[in-house]
Amino acid sequence: MLIHFTRNTRHDVTASIRVNDITITPEKEAPYLGVIFDQKLKFHSHLDYVTRKGTKFALALSSIARITWGTPFKYVRRLYTAVM
């Protein structure tokens, strides 16, 4: 995977690399060790990803922990702190 890191708009970020007969074109984002890096290193795409993932987890927890039925609050809280 190839990505050019720069905030300068005058630099050419479309340059690709050719190795043997394989051409590697640059990407806009690159995941590395669970972090999504973008070209300008602003981390907006990573924050969007984490927000979507956290929202999905919170909605899943709220569906199993209701006020009138479901898992008691102390167990939901323990599950939440263990995962977060």
Secondary structure by P-SEA (a helix, b strand, c coil): ccccccccccccccbbbbcccbbbbbbcccccccccccccccaaaaaaaaaaaaaaaaaaaaaaccccccccaaaaaaaaaaac
